[in-house]
Amino acid sequence: MGSDVDGACELSIAFGDEAGHAGHTLTHTTDGTVVTIDTSTQVPTLSLPVANGYMIAGNNSFMVSFTLPEAASPGTVQLSLVQEQGDSDGNNSHVITFASGFETQGTHSMMMPQLMSAAMSSHIDSVSPGDLVDGALYTAILSYQDQALNSASNGAQSGIKADLTVPTLTFVSISSNNAGSSSKATVGDTITVTVRASESINEPEVTIAGARGDEVKVSGGDANWTATYTVQGQDEDGAVSLAIEFSDVAGHICNGMPL
């Protein structure tokens, strides 16, 4: 009946014999069996990827994290990535079916590689063909059915951008303000490093002659940055060492690019 309340099914058995003896009313089974009324799948929570965030690939992966409020029926926990806008995705939508380890009640998290590599994970049973379209927006939908096989319930995040391109440095130069030669530097001279990236990046960490942090002043924005360092008396003679660490706004990280 529609008025039934979810939970353990209440039981009451009243009986008597033909002689009129009333038996003790039973409110439980004698063998310990129970039936639970379960009329709906509880709503899951999809925490990552976040709405209006990024899914990245290349030398990184994107994090997936979700919480199931109850155990799932086998083979029903799925993450669907449905394109909202961008260049046409011939494989839309992408469906990832998680393995049994991700079907239990509770929170489950993993780093998701590019989709065509994801099937190699022990946490994943299957992935529909094709990778995401670079620059396109997707909605991520986490769905499952409970063990009573009620209709599937889902949680979603929208406006997620697929960023599959790792940033690179397209131009790097180094010079000094030495009065005699811009390729020489002595104590008190300022060494300037100019950086241009293939896309907008966060403020880079630049190491000049082993100095970094507060000793190196970084300015600029978007794809164009400048770093300066003043030569100190303890600096060793020789070619100036240079390393640049940078990341884009999506989270691709390029560590310690030595030059």
Backbone as CSV, one residue per row, in Angstrom:
resi,resn,N_x,N_y,N_z,CA_x,CA_y,CA_z,C_x,C_y,C_z
1,MET,0.840,-1.200,0.000,0.000,0.000,0.000,0.869,1.241,0.000
2,GLY,0.366,2.322,-0.550,1.144,3.542,-0.650,1.478,4.153,0.688
3,SER,0.714,3.782,1.747,0.954,4.364,3.065,2.009,3.613,3.861
4,ASP,2.558,2.531,3.314,3.573,1.771,4.026,4.801,2.627,4.281
5,VAL,5.380,2.492,5.465,6.557,3.258,5.862,7.795,2.395,5.709
6,ASP,8.862,2.970,5.131,10.106,2.224,4.988,10.625,1.788,6.351
7,GLY,11.185,0.598,6.394,11.749,0.062,7.628,11.370,-1.395,7.787
8,ALA,11.744,-1.974,8.915,11.440,-3.379,9.172,9.928,-3.605,9.162
9,CYS,9.510,-4.648,8.473,8.082,-4.964,8.365,7.570,-5.477,9.713
10,GLU,6.558,-4.782,10.250,5.991,-5.205,11.519,5.148,-6.466,11.317
11,LEU,5.189,-7.329,12.334,4.505,-8.623,12.230,3.722,-8.871,13.518
12,SER,2.499,-9.296,13.363,1.675,-9.666,14.521,0.772,-10.824,14.128
13,ILE,0.904,-11.943,14.818,0.104,-13.135,14.521,-0.655,-13.538,15.791
14,ALA,-1.969,-13.408,15.717,-2.832,-13.860,16.823,-3.516,-15.155,16.400
15,PHE,-3.609,-16.128,17.311,-4.166,-17.425,16.915,-4.762,-18.124,18.144
16,GLY,-5.529,-19.139,17.857,-6.115,-19.972,18.911,-6.506,-21.321,18.335
17,ASP,-6.783,-22.284,19.225,-7.172,-23.604,18.707,-8.692,-23.707,18.680
18,GLU,-9.194,-24.868,18.211,-10.634,-25.045,18.040,-11.359,-25.071,19.371
19,ALA,-10.623,-25.358,20.430,-11.241,-25.405,21.752,-11.392,-24.020,22.353
20,GLY,-10.836,-23.028,21.700,-10.960,-21.668,22.179,-9.777,-21.150,22.963
21,HIS,-8.716,-21.979,23.057,-7.520,-21.493,23.726,-6.827,-20.445,22.838
22,ALA,-6.570,-19.306,23.442,-5.859,-18.252,22.686,-4.353,-18.451,22.841
23,GLY,-3.658,-18.421,21.707,-2.197,-18.513,21.756,-1.569,-17.162,22.054
24,HIS,-0.287,-17.181,22.411,0.445,-15.928,22.629,0.708,-15.262,21.266
25,THR,0.328,-14.006,21.165,0.508,-13.284,19.905,1.988,-13.169,19.577
26,LEU,2.329,-13.517,18.365,3.724,-13.448,17.911,3.967,-12.123,17.187
27,THR,5.077,-11.465,17.519,5.467,-10.223,16.829,6.826,-10.371,16.152
28,HIS,7.270,-11.598,16.023,8.544,-11.858,15.354,8.519,-13.270,14.803
29,THR,9.433,-13.560,13.910,9.524,-14.907,13.360,10.314,-15.797,14.305
30,THR,10.132,-17.080,14.145,10.851,-18.026,15.009,12.235,-18.373,14.471
31,ASP,12.457,-18.096,13.192,13.765,-18.442,12.612,14.663,-17.225,12.398
32,GLY,14.211,-16.047,12.869,15.050,-14.855,12.763,14.975,-14.126,11.439
33,THR,14.169,-14.602,10.503,14.060,-13.920,9.208,13.252,-12.641,9.350
34,VAL,13.611,-11.640,8.513,12.904,-10.363,8.501,12.721,-9.905,7.061
35,VAL,11.766,-9.038,6.843,11.577,-8.355,5.567,11.555,-6.866,5.844
36,THR,12.336,-6.124,5.069,12.386,-4.674,5.222,11.639,-4.010,4.069
37,ILE,10.751,-3.097,4.403,10.055,-2.328,3.366,10.977,-1.207,2.899
38,ASP,11.245,-1.163,1.620,12.149,-0.158,1.032,11.535,0.261,-0.290
39,THR,10.946,1.461,-0.331,10.168,1.873,-1.500,10.876,2.880,-2.394
40,SER,12.092,3.334,-2.004,12.785,4.323,-2.835,14.287,4.248,-2.614
41,THR,15.026,4.629,-3.658,16.480,4.727,-3.562,16.845,6.098,-3.007
42,GLN,17.655,6.117,-1.947,18.051,7.393,-1.362,18.996,8.141,-2.303
43,VAL,18.982,9.474,-2.212,19.740,10.313,-3.141,21.235,10.297,-2.773
44,PRO,22.113,9.989,-3.743,23.555,10.017,-3.482,24.091,11.440,-3.569
45,THR,25.306,11.619,-3.097,25.976,12.921,-3.169,27.218,12.813,-4.038
46,LEU,27.288,13.627,-5.089,28.480,13.700,-5.929,29.256,14.940,-5.513
47,SER,30.425,14.739,-4.907,31.231,15.853,-4.392,32.268,16.335,-5.401
48,LEU,32.864,15.418,-6.143,33.874,15.749,-7.138,33.637,14.924,-8.386
49,PRO,33.743,15.549,-9.574,34.136,16.932,-9.830,33.057,17.923,-9.400
50,VAL,33.485,19.153,-9.109,32.560,20.160,-8.612,31.929,20.921,-9.785
51,ALA,30.758,21.486,-9.525,30.090,22.305,-10.532,30.977,23.485,-10.915
52,ASN,31.000,23.788,-12.223,31.784,24.900,-12.770,33.278,24.736,-12.518
53,GLY,33.714,23.497,-12.331,35.134,23.207,-12.148,35.737,22.602,-13.402
54,TYR,36.743,21.751,-13.203,37.477,21.184,-14.332,37.624,19.678,-14.188
55,MET,37.613,19.008,-15.332,38.113,17.641,-15.435,39.363,17.736,-16.295
56,ILE,40.475,17.277,-15.762,41.727,17.433,-16.485,42.317,16.082,-16.821
57,ALA,43.161,16.054,-17.824,43.821,14.825,-18.241,45.203,15.184,-18.739
58,GLY,45.890,14.225,-19.333,47.261,14.468,-19.765,48.190,13.849,-18.743
59,ASN,49.018,14.680,-18.077,49.905,14.146,-17.051,49.217,14.137,-15.694
60,ASN,47.942,14.445,-15.641,47.164,14.417,-14.411,45.854,13.701,-14.678
61,SER,45.057,13.561,-13.610,43.735,12.976,-13.714,42.767,13.848,-12.939
62,PHE,41.478,13.552,-13.045,40.532,14.310,-12.242,39.992,13.416,-11.133
63,MET,39.711,14.032,-10.001,39.244,13.294,-8.841,37.737,13.081,-8.914
64,VAL,37.322,11.866,-8.603,35.910,11.535,-8.461,35.665,11.146,-7.009
65,SER,34.651,11.737,-6.404,34.299,11.394,-5.025,32.780,11.469,-4.878
66,PHE,32.201,10.408,-4.323,30.756,10.387,-4.132,30.416,9.576,-2.888
67,THR,29.213,9.826,-2.374,28.747,9.129,-1.174,27.422,8.434,-1.468
68,LEU,27.378,7.129,-1.184,26.147,6.367,-1.304,25.514,6.252,0.085
69,PRO,24.278,6.708,0.261,23.636,6.640,1.575,23.192,5.233,1.959
70,GLU,23.214,4.316,0.996,22.871,2.914,1.242,23.607,2.061,0.215
71,ALA,23.688,0.775,0.464,24.386,-0.117,-0.455,23.655,-0.198,-1.789
72,ALA,24.436,-0.354,-2.851,23.872,-0.396,-4.197,23.712,-1.827,-4.683
73,SER,22.785,-2.000,-5.607,22.646,-3.272,-6.300,23.831,-3.442,-7.252
74,PRO,24.363,-4.651,-7.409,25.555,-4.855,-8.244,25.383,-4.310,-9.659
75,GLY,26.412,-3.614,-10.123,26.445,-3.134,-11.497,25.630,-1.895,-11.776
76,THR,25.125,-1.216,-10.723,24.238,-0.071,-10.964,24.875,1.277,-10.649
77,VAL,26.076,1.290,-10.053,26.711,2.570,-9.715,27.421,3.095,-10.956
78,GLN,26.925,4.210,-11.480,27.461,4.738,-12.735,27.683,6.243,-12.642
79,LEU,28.764,6.692,-13.295,29.013,8.119,-13.489,28.862,8.406,-14.971
80,SER,27.894,9.253,-15.321,27.677,9.629,-16.717,28.167,11.053,-16.935
81,LEU,28.914,11.263,-18.004,29.400,12.585,-18.383,28.677,12.985,-19.665
82,VAL,27.772,13.942,-19.524,26.893,14.336,-20.631,27.286,15.728,-21.100
83,GLN,27.613,15.863,-22.396,28.087,17.138,-22.916,26.989,18.196,-22.898
84,GLU,27.353,19.391,-22.426,26.441,20.536,-22.439,26.677,21.413,-23.663
85,GLN,27.954,21.725,-23.937,28.293,22.562,-25.086,29.751,22.366,-25.443
86,GLY,30.123,22.853,-26.637,31.481,22.672,-27.134,31.465,21.906,-28.438
87,ASP,32.642,21.638,-29.003,32.737,20.856,-30.231,32.052,19.508,-30.044
88,SER,31.435,19.022,-31.085,30.626,17.811,-31.004,31.405,16.630,-30.442
89,ASP,30.785,15.948,-29.494,31.343,14.744,-28.896,30.592,13.546,-29.466
90,GLY,31.220,12.836,-30.371,30.565,11.719,-31.040,30.237,10.562,-30.131
91,ASN,30.833,10.541,-28.912,30.583,9.444,-27.981,29.710,9.871,-26.800
92,ASN,29.063,11.019,-26.916,28.226,11.521,-25.835,27.007,10.582,-25.634
93,SER,26.664,10.152,-24.414,27.388,10.465,-23.190,28.361,9.342,-22.830
94,HIS,29.310,9.684,-21.946,30.289,8.718,-21.474,29.801,8.124,-20.158
95,VAL,29.766,6.804,-20.049,29.234,6.141,-18.863,30.314,5.256,-18.251
96,ILE,30.603,5.499,-16.983,31.581,4.716,-16.228,30.812,3.879,-15.213
97,THR,30.961,2.567,-15.262,30.301,1.680,-14.309,31.330,1.199,-13.298
98,PHE,31.064,1.478,-12.028,32.028,1.143,-10.979,31.900,-0.308,-10.538
99,ALA,33.010,-0.843,-10.016,33.073,-2.226,-9.563,32.504,-2.365,-8.150
100,SER,32.486,-3.609,-7.662,31.810,-3.920,-6.394,32.372,-3.157,-5.205
101,GLY,33.649,-2.820,-5.235,34.241,-2.091,-4.119,33.667,-0.706,-3.937
102,PHE,33.033,-0.180,-4.980,32.431,1.159,-4.925,30.909,1.086,-4.839
103,GLU,30.380,-0.079,-4.422,28.933,-0.252,-4.312,28.442,-0.285,-2.873
104,THR,29.357,-0.178,-1.911,28.980,-0.224,-0.511,28.518,1.144,-0.028
105,GLN,27.763,1.152,1.060,27.342,2.409,1.673,28.572,3.177,2.153
106,GLY,28.594,4.499,1.909,29.706,5.315,2.355,30.297,6.134,1.226
107,THR,31.455,6.740,1.497,32.126,7.621,0.538,33.196,6.863,-0.231
108,HIS,33.235,7.083,-1.533,34.206,6.420,-2.411,34.914,7.487,-3.244
109,SER,36.244,7.391,-3.342,37.030,8.386,-4.078,38.114,7.693,-4.872
110,MET,38.433,8.267,-6.030,39.547,7.761,-6.825,39.986,8.824,-7.820
111,MET,41.248,8.744,-8.235,41.738,9.581,-9.314,41.370,8.919,-10.629
112,MET,40.645,9.646,-11.445,40.158,9.101,-12.709,41.100,9.507,-13.841
113,PRO,41.760,8.531,-14.488,42.597,8.874,-15.641,41.735,9.171,-16.854
114,GLN,42.375,9.468,-17.982,41.584,9.656,-19.198,40.698,8.435,-19.402
115,LEU,39.513,8.650,-19.940,38.481,7.628,-19.906,38.900,6.313,-20.538
116,MET,39.620,6.358,-21.638,39.982,5.120,-22.306,41.019,4.326,-21.516
117,SER,41.638,4.953,-20.502,42.561,4.241,-19.618,41.878,3.818,-18.336
118,ALA,40.690,4.376,-18.067,40.022,4.140,-16.793,39.619,2.682,-16.608
119,ALA,39.323,1.979,-17.708,38.893,0.594,-17.606,39.970,-0.302,-17.016
120,MET,41.213,0.174,-16.971,42.303,-0.599,-16.396,42.275,-0.566,-14.872
121,SER,41.457,0.310,-14.280,41.382,0.435,-12.829,40.565,-0.707,-12.237
122,SER,41.008,-1.191,-11.072,40.282,-2.265,-10.393,38.956,-1.781,-9.818
123,HIS,38.785,-0.455,-9.741,37.546,0.101,-9.199,36.460,0.260,-10.263
124,ILE,36.780,-0.051,-11.508,35.857,0.207,-12.614,35.603,-1.071,-13.400
125,ASP,34.328,-1.335,-13.661,33.957,-2.510,-14.457,34.010,-2.223,-15.948
126,SER,33.495,-1.059,-16.359,33.434,-0.761,-17.784,33.372,0.738,-18.013
127,VAL,33.787,1.151,-19.215,33.730,2.544,-19.643,33.244,2.558,-21.081
128,SER,32.263,3.406,-21.400,31.823,3.512,-22.784,32.947,4.117,-23.619
129,PRO,33.008,3.821,-24.908,34.144,4.237,-25.739,34.309,5.752,-25.836
130,GLY,35.547,6.167,-26.090,35.822,7.551,-26.429,36.219,8.419,-25.264
131,ASP,37.139,9.358,-25.526,37.540,10.325,-24.516,36.731,11.606,-24.647
132,LEU,36.882,12.480,-23.678,36.166,13.744,-23.673,36.704,14.678,-24.756
133,VAL,35.918,15.698,-25.072,36.329,16.709,-26.050,36.984,17.866,-25.308
134,ASP,38.202,18.199,-25.698,38.943,19.268,-25.042,38.180,20.581,-25.122
135,GLY,38.005,21.233,-23.969,37.338,22.524,-23.918,35.826,22.464,-23.801
136,ALA,35.225,21.284,-23.937,33.765,21.162,-23.864,33.300,21.174,-22.408
137,LEU,32.034,21.550,-22.207,31.421,21.530,-20.886,30.563,20.276,-20.734
138,TYR,30.612,19.695,-19.541,29.868,18.467,-19.271,29.100,18.582,-17.958
139,THR,28.031,17.789,-17.869,27.350,17.546,-16.601,27.729,16.148,-16.141
140,ALA,28.146,16.023,-14.883,28.482,14.726,-14.298,27.296,14.250,-13.462
141,ILE,26.820,13.043,-13.743,25.654,12.493,-13.061,26.025,11.168,-12.417
142,LEU,25.927,11.084,-11.088,26.204,9.846,-10.352,24.865,9.188,-10.036
143,SER,24.661,7.966,-10.498,23.391,7.281,-10.269,23.632,5.861,-9.766
144,TYR,22.615,5.313,-9.084,22.668,3.923,-8.624,21.260,3.457,-8.273
145,GLN,21.105,2.140,-8.139,19.885,1.548,-7.609,20.211,0.861,-6.292
146,ASP,19.276,0.927,-5.355,19.516,0.249,-4.085,19.302,-1.253,-4.245
147,GLN,19.507,-2.000,-3.172,19.440,-3.465,-3.254,18.013,-3.984,-3.397
148,ALA,17.015,-3.099,-3.189,15.626,-3.488,-3.445,15.236,-3.253,-4.902
149,LEU,16.168,-2.722,-5.685,15.960,-2.422,-7.107,14.847,-1.397,-7.325
150,ASN,14.752,-0.428,-6.404,13.879,0.715,-6.653,14.450,1.535,-7.803
151,SER,13.649,2.450,-8.337,14.109,3.303,-9.425,15.400,4.011,-9.030
152,ALA,16.292,4.207,-10.003,17.593,4.813,-9.740,17.450,6.239,-9.226
153,SER,18.384,6.613,-8.365,18.458,7.976,-7.858,19.800,8.552,-8.269
154,ASN,19.886,9.878,-8.392,21.147,10.445,-8.857,21.447,11.787,-8.207
155,GLY,22.738,12.130,-8.240,23.225,13.449,-7.853,24.085,13.970,-8.986
156,ALA,24.075,15.272,-9.224,24.743,15.802,-10.418,25.490,17.087,-10.117
157,GLN,26.493,17.361,-10.968,27.222,18.622,-10.983,27.317,19.051,-12.443
158,SER,27.117,20.346,-12.710,27.086,20.820,-14.091,28.163,21.870,-14.345
159,GLY,28.321,22.199,-15.628,29.272,23.245,-16.012,30.718,22.863,-15.824
160,ILE,31.037,21.572,-15.965,32.407,21.086,-15.738,33.160,21.072,-17.064
161,LYS,34.286,21.766,-17.101,35.054,21.887,-18.338,36.111,20.795,-18.434
162,ALA,36.158,20.154,-19.601,37.200,19.159,-19.864,38.435,19.878,-20.404
163,ASP,39.513,19.834,-19.657,40.772,20.454,-20.081,41.793,19.339,-20.256
164,LEU,42.010,18.954,-21.501,42.889,17.821,-21.808,44.272,18.263,-22.278
165,THR,44.512,19.573,-22.304,45.757,20.091,-22.860,46.690,20.547,-21.746
166,VAL,47.872,19.953,-21.709,48.884,20.350,-20.728,49.567,21.624,-21.214
167,PRO,49.674,22.651,-20.356,50.311,23.899,-20.798,51.802,23.710,-21.047
168,THR,52.340,24.500,-21.940,53.778,24.503,-22.213,54.277,25.948,-22.196
169,LEU,55.565,26.100,-22.066,56.179,27.417,-22.167,56.659,27.599,-23.597
170,THR,56.084,28.560,-24.288,56.416,28.775,-25.699,57.579,29.747,-25.877
171,PHE,57.882,30.522,-24.838,58.992,31.476,-24.931,59.560,31.707,-23.537
172,VAL,60.886,31.560,-23.412,61.591,31.859,-22.168,62.896,32.558,-22.528
173,SER,63.143,33.705,-21.919,64.410,34.401,-22.144,64.973,34.867,-20.809
174,ILE,66.303,35.051,-20.774,66.966,35.524,-19.567,67.988,36.590,-19.964
175,SER,68.037,37.648,-19.185,68.983,38.730,-19.476,69.271,39.472,-18.176
176,SER,70.279,40.334,-18.214,70.584,41.156,-17.037,70.663,42.622,-17.462
177,ASN,70.671,43.499,-16.465,70.791,44.934,-16.750,72.230,45.417,-16.605
178,ASN,73.180,44.474,-16.692,74.591,44.836,-16.599,74.931,45.870,-17.675
179,ALA,75.648,46.921,-17.283,75.949,48.025,-18.204,76.794,47.584,-19.379
180,GLY,77.612,46.557,-19.198,78.509,46.132,-20.270,77.902,45.119,-21.211
181,SER,77.095,44.180,-20.670,76.531,43.114,-21.511,75.307,42.525,-20.836
182,SER,74.237,42.345,-21.623,73.014,41.777,-21.064,73.141,40.282,-20.783
183,SER,74.256,39.668,-21.219,74.499,38.253,-20.955,75.467,38.047,-19.794
184,LYS,75.839,39.126,-19.120,76.710,39.064,-17.955,75.980,39.683,-16.764
185,ALA,76.356,39.261,-15.553,75.757,39.849,-14.357,76.766,39.815,-13.229
186,THR,76.851,40.894,-12.486,77.722,40.969,-11.321,76.892,41.368,-10.112
187,VAL,77.527,41.462,-8.956,76.801,41.763,-7.722,76.021,43.063,-7.870
188,GLY,74.732,43.015,-7.518,73.868,44.185,-7.619,73.097,44.280,-8.915
189,ASP,73.504,43.530,-9.940,72.761,43.527,-11.198,71.447,42.754,-11.030
190,THR,70.492,43.104,-11.850,69.196,42.411,-11.826,69.093,41.475,-13.025
191,ILE,68.817,40.205,-12.733,68.586,39.204,-13.779,67.077,39.109,-13.986
192,THR,66.653,39.193,-15.248,65.225,39.153,-15.579,64.925,37.938,-16.453
193,VAL,63.922,37.180,-16.047,63.449,36.037,-16.829,62.055,36.366,-17.340
194,THR,61.866,36.254,-18.657,60.573,36.516,-19.285,59.979,35.199,-19.765
195,VAL,58.723,34.959,-19.417,58.073,33.678,-19.709,56.765,33.932,-20.443
196,ARG,56.529,33.151,-21.496,55.236,33.160,-22.177,54.757,31.718,-22.288
197,ALA,53.517,31.471,-21.868,52.963,30.121,-21.881,51.972,29.945,-23.023
198,SER,51.626,28.702,-23.294,50.687,28.396,-24.380,49.247,28.731,-24.025
199,GLU,48.989,28.981,-22.734,47.658,29.346,-22.264,47.818,30.082,-20.946
200,SER,46.717,30.580,-20.407,46.762,31.266,-19.128,47.228,30.296,-18.042
201,ILE,48.200,30.733,-17.215,48.713,29.907,-16.133,48.674,30.688,-14.821
202,ASN,48.733,29.939,-13.722,48.861,30.570,-12.419,50.268,31.143,-12.266
203,GLU,50.465,31.984,-11.256,51.790,32.568,-11.050,52.844,31.466,-10.923
204,PRO,53.851,31.465,-11.782,54.853,30.391,-11.755,55.822,30.555,-10.587
205,GLU,56.435,29.456,-10.191,57.519,29.463,-9.201,58.828,29.408,-9.989
206,VAL,59.594,30.486,-9.938,60.813,30.596,-10.750,62.030,30.555,-9.825
207,THR,62.967,29.685,-10.162,64.227,29.581,-9.425,65.353,30.096,-10.313
208,ILE,66.068,31.114,-9.831,67.157,31.727,-10.589,68.433,31.626,-9.753
209,ALA,69.458,30.986,-10.305,70.742,30.821,-9.601,70.536,30.202,-8.230
210,GLY,69.600,29.272,-8.126,69.324,28.589,-6.873,68.437,29.361,-5.925
211,ALA,68.079,30.598,-6.255,67.239,31.428,-5.394,65.784,31.311,-5.831
212,ARG,64.874,31.328,-4.841,63.449,31.251,-5.137,62.679,31.904,-4.007
213,GLY,61.357,31.830,-4.078,60.547,32.407,-3.014,60.654,33.917,-2.981
214,ASP,60.876,34.476,-1.775,60.915,35.924,-1.609,62.096,36.572,-2.314
215,GLU,63.125,35.784,-2.627,64.302,36.351,-3.294,64.048,36.642,-4.767
216,VAL,63.048,35.994,-5.334,62.712,36.174,-6.743,61.342,36.850,-6.826
217,LYS,61.290,37.998,-7.470,60.043,38.736,-7.614,59.368,38.361,-8.928
218,VAL,58.116,37.900,-8.831,57.371,37.461,-10.013,56.190,38.404,-10.225
219,SER,56.000,38.836,-11.463,54.880,39.706,-11.802,54.321,39.300,-13.161
220,GLY,53.129,39.799,-13.462,52.512,39.493,-14.756,51.122,38.926,-14.567
221,GLY,50.671,38.164,-15.546,49.353,37.565,-15.496,49.019,36.854,-16.783
222,ASP,47.921,36.079,-16.761,47.485,35.288,-17.916,48.621,34.388,-18.406
223,ALA,49.071,34.582,-19.632,50.118,33.722,-20.186,51.500,34.362,-20.138
224,ASN,51.598,35.595,-19.646,52.867,36.332,-19.700,53.337,36.711,-18.295
225,TRP,54.562,36.283,-17.960,55.091,36.502,-16.626,56.557,36.940,-16.690
226,THR,56.975,37.681,-15.669,58.367,38.133,-15.559,58.858,37.863,-14.140
227,ALA,60.084,37.367,-14.031,60.707,37.120,-12.727,62.051,37.833,-12.686
228,THR,62.356,38.448,-11.538,63.624,39.171,-11.401,64.361,38.730,-10.148
229,TYR,65.702,38.769,-10.224,66.554,38.399,-9.090,67.786,39.291,-9.094
230,THR,68.147,39.797,-7.926,69.336,40.637,-7.793,70.517,39.785,-7.352
231,VAL,71.608,39.839,-8.119,72.788,39.020,-7.855,73.410,39.389,-6.506
232,GLN,73.741,38.347,-5.723,74.332,38.520,-4.404,75.814,38.142,-4.417
233,GLY,76.526,38.600,-3.414,77.966,38.349,-3.347,78.305,36.877,-3.222
234,GLN,77.412,36.091,-2.630,77.690,34.669,-2.445,77.346,33.810,-3.657
235,ASP,76.756,34.413,-4.690,76.424,33.633,-5.886,77.697,33.168,-6.580
236,GLU,77.672,31.917,-7.061,78.848,31.346,-7.722,78.959,31.836,-9.162
237,ASP,80.197,31.976,-9.626,80.427,32.334,-11.019,79.985,31.197,-11.940
238,GLY,79.554,31.542,-13.122,79.172,30.541,-14.116,77.781,30.812,-14.666
239,ALA,77.358,29.955,-15.581,76.038,30.106,-16.207,74.946,30.063,-15.137
240,VAL,74.001,30.947,-15.236,72.918,31.040,-14.253,71.932,29.887,-14.470
241,SER,71.696,29.117,-13.398,70.714,28.031,-13.482,69.303,28.607,-13.409
242,LEU,68.383,27.914,-14.056,67.007,28.404,-14.124,66.049,27.223,-14.115
243,ALA,65.008,27.315,-13.289,63.945,26.304,-13.276,62.608,27.004,-13.096
244,ILE,61.589,26.500,-13.789,60.268,27.125,-13.747,59.223,26.048,-13.487
245,GLU,58.463,26.217,-12.420,57.352,25.336,-12.106,56.056,26.110,-12.359
246,PHE,55.106,25.487,-13.048,53.889,26.224,-13.399,52.710,25.277,-13.547
247,SER,51.508,25.856,-13.472,50.279,25.085,-13.637,49.225,25.983,-14.276
248,ASP,48.253,25.352,-14.943,47.173,26.159,-15.508,46.014,26.223,-14.524
249,VAL,44.980,26.981,-14.861,43.879,27.183,-13.934,43.087,25.901,-13.697
250,ALA,43.200,24.930,-14.612,42.499,23.664,-14.437,43.218,22.750,-13.465
251,GLY,44.516,22.961,-13.273,45.266,22.139,-12.328,46.358,21.285,-12.928
252,HIS,46.582,21.355,-14.252,47.732,20.659,-14.821,49.011,21.247,-14.215
253,ILE,49.885,20.393,-13.716,51.104,20.849,-13.041,52.318,20.401,-13.843
254,CYS,53.220,21.363,-14.084,54.489,21.064,-14.739,55.583,21.396,-13.723
255,ASN,56.250,20.376,-13.239,57.172,20.544,-12.130,58.610,20.770,-12.581
256,GLY,59.181,21.879,-12.116,60.611,22.105,-12.206,61.193,22.040,-13.592
257,MET,60.645,22.757,-14.530,61.205,22.750,-15.876,62.591,23.393,-15.846
258,PRO,63.672,22.583,-15.989,65.007,23.156,-15.967,65.413,23.693,-17.319
259,LEU,66.122,24.807,-17.325,66.553,25.426,-18.585,68.026,25.756,-18.507
